[in-house]
Amino acid sequence: MCRALLYLGRPVLLDHLLYQPDSALVRQSFNPRMLHLLNLAGFGMLAWDRQSHASHTPWEYRSTALPVFDRNLKSMASKVRASSLLAHVRGVAYSTEVNISLQNTHPFHFAGSSLALAHNGDLYRFAEIRDLLARHIAPQWRRQICGTTDSEWIAALVVSRLADPVSFSVEDLRTAIVEALAIISDARHEAGIHVSSSVNLFMSNGEVAAAVRYCFDFGRYRTDDPARVNEANLRYLSLWYTLGHDFGQHENEWKMVGGEDSADSILIASEPLTSDLSSWIEVPEYGLLAATMSGLRPEISTTDIRL
């Protein structure tokens, strides 16, 4: 399984999210505390800075190298601050059949749309529903799919549900996400697929952010081959968030301080980045968390996904 994080708020040094905390995203790739699977298939990120030239256009960085050994990434993270970040470490099945390439590195971001998407999970027997999903993807996005992952198709499906793929509200994005999940559910039903498939999603355009904790047919997995059953099949993939300000090291402890009442930032991650979990809230199963900045404060909302 993959791991991702999503940040929105006051500019923060990327090093404080990717490398420095007790369980920073890069540390999770090789030493996870939750869901003990390694993430060795690449790193990608999009970062926005409201003070930069063309502020709606993010910096983009991707590599198939392990991020813990990536000197370019570490050097950049030590110098760059961002007001929004979507970062992802890719995990794949331990198999020679897996395609590790830049084209398969998250987040996925299509020309002509401001939305970027990263995915933690997998759609079981995806090849059997790809053509069914293609019916619902606008040609302008389908032509841009260049990798082999189910995640890129999910990204194209969500973008296709947006009336305006460049400028959209939290409500627009929430509706597009639920419609995309419903299309996937119908395709799985049509193909006769009823095996557990996790779809934890992280999305942002630098101003609006959303995260989804969802699983199709949770608890139903293959029993004919016990070797194919791993921890990800037996546990609901985790998703956490914290609200506050000045995320960093305070009194020798990494944390977001201040709480919701004085929050100017929100941080969402596959697992908490800090040892102390007291300031983190777990997104409920079948939950959709959305956030946007209202002035200097994040406005958040949660919704139950019911298909």
ROVEXVO-133731 format. One record per residue (C-alpha): residue in three letters; residue number from 1; x, y, z. Coordinates in pm, 1 decimal. Each point is the difference from the previous one (the first is absolute). Layout:
BEGIN
   vokol   gumar          x          y          z
     ALA     NUM          X          Y          Z
...
//
This chain:
BEGIN
   vokol   gumar          x          y          z
     MET       1        0.0        0.0        0.0
     CYS       2      104.8      357.6      -59.9
     ARG       3       15.4      293.0      240.5
     ALA       4      -83.0      365.0      -50.6
     LEU       5      -33.6      331.4      175.5
     LEU       6     -189.0      317.1      -76.9
     TYR       7       71.6      340.5      154.5
     LEU       8     -191.9      325.3      -33.3
     GLY       9       68.3      320.3      191.6
     ARG      10      277.5      236.0      102.1
     PRO      11      324.5      -67.0     -191.4
     VAL      12      205.6     -278.6      154.9
     LEU      13      347.0     -131.8      -78.1
     LEU      14      -33.0     -322.1     -198.8
     ASP      15      272.4     -156.6      213.9
     HIS      16     -238.4       26.0      297.7
     LEU      17     -249.5     -226.2     -175.7
     LEU      18      216.6     -236.1     -202.7
     TYR      19      309.2      -69.0      212.2
     GLN      20       20.7      144.1      351.1
     PRO      21     -296.6     -117.4      211.9
     ASP      22        0.8     -328.9      190.7
     SER      23     -205.0     -168.8     -272.0
     ALA      24       48.5      235.7     -294.5
     LEU      25     -123.8     -120.2     -337.9
     VAL      26      346.5     -105.0     -118.4
     ARG      27       58.5     -187.6      325.9
     GLN      28     -330.5     -181.2      -46.6
     SER      29      121.8     -137.4     -331.9
     PHE      30      255.3     -225.9      172.4
     ASN      31     -100.6       -0.3      368.8
     PRO      32     -380.9       19.9       24.9
     ARG      33     -183.4       -6.3      329.8
     MET      34     -334.5      -90.3     -154.2
     LEU      35      -62.3     -250.6     -279.2
     HIS      36      343.1     -158.6       -6.7
     LEU      37       64.8       -7.7     -373.2
     LEU      38      297.0      170.4     -162.6
     ASN      39      -37.4      272.2     -263.8
     LEU      40      288.0      -48.7     -242.4
     ALA      41     -146.2       94.8     -339.6
     GLY      42       61.9      373.4      -19.2
     PHE      43      -90.0      342.0      135.7
     GLY      44     -196.2      290.8     -144.3
     MET      45     -131.2      334.6      116.6
     LEU      46     -172.8      317.7     -110.4
     ALA      47       58.2      312.6      209.9
     TRP      48     -173.3      337.6      -26.0
     ASP      49      123.2      336.1      131.6
     ARG      50     -245.2      290.7        6.8
     GLN      51      289.4      248.0      -10.9
     SER      52      171.1     -151.6     -304.3
     HIS      53      -26.3       93.9     -366.1
     ALA      54     -308.3     -164.6     -158.4
     SER      55     -110.2     -109.5      346.3
     HIS      56     -271.8     -232.4     -133.8
     THR      57      265.7     -209.1     -176.2
     PRO      58      173.2     -245.3      236.6
     TRP      59      358.8     -110.2       14.7
     GLU      60       20.7     -359.7     -110.6
     TYR      61      253.2     -262.8      100.8
     ARG      62        3.2     -372.5      -76.8
     SER      63      257.3     -274.2       31.4
     THR      64        4.9     -378.9       -0.7
     ALA      65      292.4       14.2      245.3
     LEU      66      -52.8      -66.6      368.7
     PRO      67      -62.4      342.3      157.4
     VAL      68      222.1      -73.3      299.6
     PHE      69      297.6      -12.4     -241.7
     ASP      70     -116.3      286.3     -223.4
     ARG      71      244.1      288.8       50.7
     ASN      72     -182.5      228.0     -241.1
     LEU      73     -326.8      -39.9      190.6
     LYS      74      168.0       49.6      338.3
     SER      75      180.3      312.8     -120.0
     MET      76     -320.1      150.7     -140.9
     ALA      77     -204.5      -92.4      307.7
     SER      78      250.6      182.0      219.0
     LYS      79      -49.0      326.9     -190.9
     VAL      80     -357.4       10.0     -132.5
     ARG      81     -312.8      106.9      186.7
     ALA      82     -347.3      -75.7     -131.8
     SER      83     -351.3      105.6       91.5
     SER      84     -135.7     -326.6     -138.2
     LEU      85      164.5     -337.1      -55.9
     LEU      86     -117.5     -329.9     -141.9
     ALA      87      270.1     -265.7       39.4
     HIS      88       -1.5     -376.2      -53.0
     VAL      89      228.0     -300.5       44.6
     ARG      90     -100.1     -292.4     -217.6
     GLY      91      -34.1     -353.9      122.8
     VAL      92      -58.1     -291.6     -233.1
     ALA      93      -33.8     -376.9       17.4
     TYR      94      329.5     -180.4       29.0
     SER      95       -5.7     -132.5     -355.5
     THR      96      204.6       22.9     -318.1
     GLU      97     -324.6       74.4     -183.9
     VAL      98      -30.4      344.6      160.0
     ASN      99       92.0      299.0     -215.8
     ILE     100      212.9      251.2      191.5
     SER     101       31.3      315.5     -208.8
     LEU     102      -40.0      377.4       14.0
     GLN     103     -328.9      -37.5     -189.0
     ASN     104     -137.3     -200.4      294.1
     THR     105      122.3      239.3      268.6
     HIS     106     -270.0      194.2      184.3
     PRO     107     -146.2      263.7       26.3
     PHE     108     -183.5        1.4     -333.2
     HIS     109      -67.9      338.9     -156.9
     PHE     110     -140.0       55.0     -349.1
     ALA     111       63.6      298.8     -225.9
     GLY     112     -313.3      213.5       -5.1
     SER     113      -99.7      -85.0      357.4
     SER     114      119.5      142.8      330.2
     LEU     115      -84.4     -314.5      199.5
     ALA     116      271.3     -242.3      111.3
     LEU     117      -69.9     -342.2      150.8
     ALA     118      196.3     -263.5      191.4
     HIS     119     -133.6     -342.3       96.9
     ASN     120       67.9     -249.0      276.5
     GLY     121     -148.0     -339.7      -81.0
     ASP     122      -79.1     -205.5     -307.2
     LEU     123     -295.8     -107.5     -209.8
     TYR     124       -9.1     -377.5      -15.8
     ARG     125       -4.8     -135.9     -359.2
     PHE     126       19.2      354.6     -130.8
     ALA     127       74.1     -109.9     -357.8
     GLU     128     -349.0     -153.2      -17.2
     ILE     129     -179.5      328.1       76.1
     ARG     130      226.2      244.8     -183.9
     ASP     131     -209.8        0.6     -316.3
     LEU     132     -315.5       43.4      208.2
     LEU     133      151.9      307.4      166.8
     ALA     134      117.8      140.2     -333.1
     ARG     135     -363.1       65.3      -97.8
     HIS     136      -17.4      261.6      275.7
     ILE     137      332.1      176.8      -61.7
     ALA     138        4.1      301.2     -231.1
     PRO     139      228.6      -49.1     -303.5
     GLN     140      220.0      297.6       95.2
     TRP     141       99.5     -177.4      321.8
     ARG     142        4.9     -355.0     -136.6
     ARG     143      255.4      104.1     -263.1
     GLN     144      235.2      117.2      274.4
     ILE     145       10.4     -328.9      191.8
     CYS     146      351.7     -129.1      -59.2
     GLY     147       66.1     -242.1      287.4
     THR     148     -135.5     -339.5       99.7
     THR     149     -144.8       70.6      344.2
     ASP     150     -361.4       -9.8      110.1
     SER     151       73.3      325.1      186.4
     GLU     152       46.1      203.2     -317.6
     TRP     153     -335.4     -123.1     -128.7
     ILE     154     -165.7      101.2      327.8
     ALA     155      153.2      346.8      -41.1
     ALA     156     -138.1       27.6     -355.1
     LEU     157     -338.5     -120.3      118.1
     VAL     158      -23.1      263.6      275.9
     VAL     159      112.8      281.9     -231.4
     SER     160     -260.9     -109.2     -254.5
     ARG     161     -273.8       57.9      259.0
     LEU     162      100.8      365.6       52.1
     ALA     163     -196.4      251.7     -207.6
     ASP     164      297.1      237.3       25.5
     PRO     165      324.4     -196.8       44.9
     VAL     166      201.7      315.7       74.5
     SER     167     -210.7      198.3      246.5
     PHE     168     -227.1     -198.7      228.5
     SER     169     -140.4       13.7      351.7
     VAL     170       23.0     -249.5      283.5
     GLU     171     -356.1     -106.0      -76.2
     ASP     172       83.7      -49.7     -370.0
     LEU     173      292.6     -223.1       93.1
     ARG     174     -199.5     -194.2      258.1
     THR     175     -271.8      -73.6     -256.1
     ALA     176      255.4     -105.9     -263.4
     ILE     177      168.3     -240.1      241.7
     VAL     178     -324.1     -172.0      103.3
     GLU     179     -112.5      -30.0     -362.3
     ALA     180      337.0     -150.3      -99.0
     LEU     181      -16.2     -256.5      280.6
     ALA     182     -354.7      -92.0     -104.5
     ILE     183      117.2      -57.9     -358.6
     ILE     184      280.3     -227.0      124.2
     SER     185     -246.9     -187.6      220.8
     ASP     186     -235.6      -58.2     -294.1
     ALA     187      289.7     -118.7     -218.7
     ARG     188      114.6     -247.2      265.5
     HIS     189     -354.0     -132.6       31.6
     GLU     190      -31.6      -37.4     -377.0
     ALA     191      330.4     -192.3      -10.6
     GLY     192      -96.3     -219.0      294.7
     ILE     193      279.9      127.2      224.0
     HIS     194      -66.7      -13.9      373.8
     VAL     195      348.4       -7.4      155.7
     SER     196      119.8      266.2      243.6
     SER     197      151.1      301.8     -180.3
     SER     198      123.1      304.6      188.3
     VAL     199      -41.9      348.9     -143.7
     ASN     200      156.1      252.8      235.4
     LEU     201       31.8      318.3     -205.9
     PHE     202      186.2      329.7       49.1
     MET     203      -89.6      294.0     -224.8
     SER     204       90.2      367.8      -27.7
     ASN     205       36.4      293.5     -236.1
     GLY     206      193.0      208.9      252.3
     GLU     207     -313.7      171.0      131.9
     VAL     208     -250.7     -281.1       51.5
     ALA     209       91.6     -335.7      150.9
     ALA     210     -185.7     -326.8       53.6
     ALA     211       85.1     -339.7      142.2
     VAL     212     -201.8     -321.7      -20.3
     ARG     213       14.1     -310.3      218.7
     TYR     214     -193.8     -259.9     -191.6
     CYS     215        5.0     -369.0      -84.9
     PHE     216     -214.9     -204.0     -235.9
     ASP     217     -119.5     -330.7      150.8
     PHE     218      215.7       25.9      311.3
     GLY     219       58.1     -336.6      168.7
     ARG     220      -43.7     -205.3     -315.3
     TYR     221      328.4     -143.3     -121.7
     ARG     222      129.9     -303.5     -182.8
     THR     223       12.9     -320.0      202.5
     ASP     224      136.9     -233.6     -269.1
     ASP     225      355.6      131.6       42.9
     PRO     226       86.5      101.1      360.5
     ALA     227      333.5      138.9     -119.6
     ARG     228     -187.8      274.1     -186.4
     VAL     229     -161.6      128.4      320.1
     ASN     230      204.1      271.2      171.8
     GLU     231      -51.6      258.3      273.6
     ALA     232     -159.8      242.7     -244.1
     ASN     233     -282.8     -247.9      -66.6
     LEU     234      -77.9      -47.5      367.6
     ARG     235       12.8      361.0      120.3
     TYR     236     -174.9      312.1     -121.0
     LEU     237      271.7      229.1     -134.3
     SER     238       54.2      286.6      242.2
     LEU     239      -46.6      372.6      -61.2
     TRP     240       66.3      276.9      255.1
     TYR     241       -3.5      378.5       23.2
     THR     242      106.9      273.1      240.3
     LEU     243      -92.3      367.7       23.6
     GLY     244      202.3      282.2      152.6
     HIS     245      287.4      230.8      -82.2
     ASP     246      380.7        4.2      -10.9
     PHE     247       53.8     -366.6      -78.0
     GLY     248      356.3      -65.8      114.5
     GLN     249      209.6      -92.0      298.7
     HIS     250     -125.4      143.8      328.5
     GLU     251      168.9      -91.6      330.7
     ASN     252      188.6     -279.0     -179.1
     GLU     253     -321.0     -147.0     -135.0
     TRP     254     -142.9       17.8     -352.3
     LYS     255     -360.4      117.8       -5.3
     MET     256     -260.2      242.8     -123.2
     VAL     257      -78.3      245.2      280.6
     GLY     258     -304.5      205.8       90.9
     GLY     259     -279.8     -232.7      -97.5
     GLU     260     -304.3       68.7     -213.9
     ASP     261      -94.6      336.1      154.2
     SER     262      320.8      168.1     -114.7
     ALA     263       70.1     -217.9     -303.2
     ASP     264      151.4      144.3     -314.6
     SER     265       98.2     -338.7     -150.3
     ILE     266     -121.4     -354.0      -50.3
     LEU     267      219.2     -305.7      -49.7
     ILE     268     -146.7     -327.6     -128.5
     ALA     269      206.3     -319.2      -21.1
     SER     270      -23.4     -375.8      -36.1
     GLU     271      139.4      -22.4      350.3
     PRO     272       90.2      270.0      257.5
     LEU     273      338.0      163.0      -54.0
     THR     274       66.4       33.7      373.4
     SER     275       44.1     -233.8      296.8
     ASP     276     -268.6      178.2      200.5
     LEU     277     -338.7      -87.3     -150.7
     SER     278     -205.2      217.0      236.5
     SER     279      -38.0      284.6     -251.9
     TRP     280      -86.5     -230.7     -290.5
     ILE     281     -351.2     -104.2      -99.5
     GLU     282      -70.3     -316.2     -198.6
     VAL     283     -226.7       46.2     -299.8
     PRO     284     -290.6     -245.6       40.8
     GLU     285      -44.7     -293.0     -234.0
     TYR     286     -197.8       97.1     -311.0
     GLY     287       81.6      362.1       78.7
     LEU     288       77.4      296.8     -224.5
     LEU     289      191.7      290.0      154.8
     ALA     290        4.4      328.2     -192.7
     ALA     291      184.4      323.5       76.4
     THR     292       44.5      345.3     -145.1
     MET     293      164.0      318.7      122.6
     SER     294     -233.9      277.5      112.0
     GLY     295      232.0      293.9       48.2
     LEU     296      277.5     -139.0      218.6
     ARG     297     -203.8     -282.5      151.1
     PRO     298      -87.8     -343.4     -136.1
     GLU     299     -366.9      -86.5      -23.2
     ILE     300      -57.3     -374.2       16.2
     SER     301     -298.6     -226.3      -45.6
     THR     302      -50.6     -374.7       20.3
     THR     303     -250.1     -209.8     -190.9
     ASP     304     -101.1     -365.0       13.0
     ILE     305       26.6     -168.1     -339.1
     ARG     306     -311.5     -200.6      -74.3
     LEU     307      -23.2     -165.9     -341.4
//
